Amino acid sequence: MLLDAEFWVAVAFVLFMGVVWKVGGFAQVTKALDTRGRRVRSELDEARRLREEAATVLADYKKRRSQAESEAEAIVAGAREEAQRIADEGHARLNEFIARRTKSAETKIAQAEVQATAQVRAAAADAAVKVSEVVLRERMQGDAALSLVRSSLDEVKGRLRA
């Protein structure tokens, strides 16, 4: 048994562990493990804090994005309403313009009718006067007849034009 390699490995291991314990190696190993554990714990806490901060920032950005989208929708809706209002206003102005032009044309037509009627009456009056003058000249003779014809014709002209 003293010549077995496993025996001497076990003896060397026990001696090594005794030396390490005597020198304070176990305390240093535990101290190093505790230090590393605290450092890992602080890194985990920092990572947790950063994750929470990132979640807060993400939520803020999502909120801002939704606000921006709603503002954009409101702007688009406002622009559509404004475009519709402008189009309606344009239609109203066009209809008003057409109504004014129609009324103006109707007025001009009425004036032209009145003027044409007056011209026809004047032409009829002139023709009646000329016919009357010719008829009266043939039937009446002398200065008295001529004077009577002229005054009658002037009276007829005045009445027809009025």
C-alpha positions as CSV (number, residue, x, y, z in Angstrom):
1,M,0.0,0.0,0.0
2,L,2.9,2.4,0.6
3,L,4.1,1.9,-2.9
4,D,0.8,2.7,-4.6
5,A,0.7,6.0,-6.5
6,E,-2.8,6.8,-5.3
7,F,-1.6,6.6,-1.7
8,W,1.2,9.1,-2.2
9,V,-1.2,11.4,-4.2
10,A,-3.6,11.4,-1.3
11,V,-0.7,12.1,1.2
12,A,0.6,15.0,-1.0
13,F,-3.0,16.4,-1.3
14,V,-3.5,16.3,2.5
15,L,-0.1,17.9,3.1
16,F,-0.8,20.6,0.5
17,M,-4.2,21.3,2.1
18,G,-2.5,21.6,5.5
19,V,0.1,24.0,4.2
20,V,-2.6,26.1,2.4
21,W,-4.6,26.2,5.6
22,K,-1.6,27.1,7.7
23,V,-0.6,30.0,5.4
24,G,-4.2,31.3,5.4
25,G,-5.0,30.3,1.8
26,F,-8.6,29.3,2.6
27,A,-9.3,32.7,4.1
28,Q,-7.9,34.4,1.0
29,V,-9.9,32.1,-1.3
30,T,-13.1,32.8,0.6
31,K,-12.2,36.5,0.7
32,A,-11.6,36.5,-3.1
33,L,-14.9,34.6,-3.7
34,D,-16.8,37.0,-1.4
35,T,-15.2,40.0,-3.3
36,R,-16.1,38.4,-6.6
37,G,-19.7,37.7,-5.4
38,R,-20.1,41.3,-4.3
39,R,-18.8,42.6,-7.6
40,V,-21.1,40.2,-9.5
41,R,-24.0,41.3,-7.3
42,S,-23.2,45.0,-7.9
43,E,-22.9,44.4,-11.7
44,L,-26.3,42.6,-11.6
45,D,-27.8,45.5,-9.6
46,E,-26.3,47.9,-12.2
47,A,-27.7,45.8,-15.0
48,R,-31.1,45.7,-13.4
49,R,-31.0,49.5,-12.9
50,L,-30.0,50.0,-16.6
51,R,-32.7,47.6,-17.7
52,E,-35.3,49.5,-15.8
53,E,-34.0,52.8,-17.1
54,A,-34.1,51.5,-20.6
55,A,-37.6,50.3,-20.1
56,T,-38.6,53.8,-18.9
57,V,-36.9,55.4,-21.9
58,L,-38.6,52.9,-24.2
59,A,-42.0,53.6,-22.6
60,D,-41.3,57.4,-23.0
61,Y,-40.4,57.0,-26.7
62,K,-43.5,54.8,-27.3
63,K,-45.6,57.5,-25.6
64,R,-44.0,60.2,-27.7
65,R,-44.5,58.2,-30.9
66,S,-48.1,57.7,-30.1
67,Q,-48.5,61.4,-29.4
68,A,-46.7,62.3,-32.6
69,E,-48.9,59.9,-34.5
70,S,-52.1,61.4,-33.0
71,E,-50.8,64.9,-33.7
72,A,-50.1,63.9,-37.3
73,E,-53.6,62.4,-37.7
74,A,-55.0,65.6,-36.2
75,I,-53.0,67.7,-38.7
76,V,-54.1,65.5,-41.6
77,A,-57.7,65.7,-40.5
78,G,-57.4,69.5,-40.1
79,A,-55.8,69.8,-43.6
80,R,-58.7,67.7,-45.0
81,E,-61.2,69.9,-43.3
82,E,-59.5,73.0,-44.5
83,A,-59.3,71.7,-48.1
84,Q,-63.0,70.8,-48.0
85,R,-63.8,74.2,-46.6
86,I,-61.8,75.9,-49.4
87,A,-63.4,73.7,-52.0
88,D,-66.9,74.5,-50.6
89,E,-66.0,78.2,-50.5
90,G,-64.7,78.0,-54.1
91,H,-68.0,76.3,-55.2
92,A,-70.0,79.0,-53.4
93,R,-68.0,81.8,-55.1
94,L,-68.4,80.1,-58.5
95,N,-72.1,79.7,-58.0
96,E,-72.3,83.3,-56.9
97,F,-70.3,84.4,-59.9
98,I,-72.5,82.4,-62.2
99,A,-75.6,83.9,-60.6
100,R,-74.3,87.4,-61.0
101,R,-73.3,86.8,-64.7
102,T,-76.8,85.2,-65.3
103,K,-78.5,88.2,-63.7
104,S,-76.3,90.6,-65.7
105,A,-77.1,88.7,-68.9
106,E,-80.8,88.7,-68.1
107,T,-80.7,92.4,-67.4
108,K,-78.9,93.1,-70.7
109,I,-81.4,91.0,-72.5
110,A,-84.3,92.8,-70.8
111,Q,-82.7,96.2,-71.8
112,A,-82.2,95.0,-75.3
113,E,-85.9,93.9,-75.5
114,V,-87.0,97.3,-74.1
115,Q,-84.7,99.1,-76.6
116,A,-85.9,96.9,-79.5
117,T,-89.5,97.5,-78.5
118,A,-88.8,101.2,-78.4
119,Q,-87.1,101.1,-81.8
120,V,-90.0,99.2,-83.3
121,R,-92.5,101.6,-81.8
122,A,-90.4,104.5,-83.1
123,A,-90.1,103.0,-86.5
124,A,-93.9,102.2,-86.5
125,A,-94.6,105.8,-85.4
126,D,-92.3,107.2,-88.1
127,A,-94.0,105.0,-90.7
128,A,-97.5,106.0,-89.5
129,V,-96.5,109.6,-89.6
130,K,-95.2,109.3,-93.1
131,V,-98.2,107.4,-94.3
132,S,-100.5,109.9,-92.6
133,E,-98.5,112.8,-94.1
134,V,-98.8,111.3,-97.5
135,V,-102.6,110.7,-97.1
136,L,-103.2,114.1,-95.7
137,R,-101.2,115.8,-98.4
138,E,-103.2,114.1,-101.1
139,R,-106.5,115.1,-99.5
140,M,-105.7,118.5,-98.1
141,Q,-104.3,121.4,-100.1
142,G,-102.8,124.8,-99.1
143,D,-100.8,126.3,-96.2
144,A,-103.5,125.7,-93.6
145,A,-103.6,122.0,-94.5
146,L,-99.8,121.8,-94.3
147,S,-99.7,123.4,-90.9
148,L,-102.5,121.2,-89.6
149,V,-100.7,118.1,-90.9
150,R,-97.4,119.1,-89.3
151,S,-99.0,119.8,-85.9
152,S,-100.9,116.5,-86.0
153,L,-97.9,114.5,-86.9
154,D,-95.8,116.1,-84.2
155,E,-98.6,115.2,-81.7
156,V,-98.8,111.6,-82.9
157,K,-95.0,111.3,-82.7
158,G,-94.9,112.5,-79.2
159,R,-97.7,110.2,-78.1
160,L,-96.1,107.1,-79.7
161,R,-92.7,107.8,-78.2
162,A,-94.1,108.3,-74.8
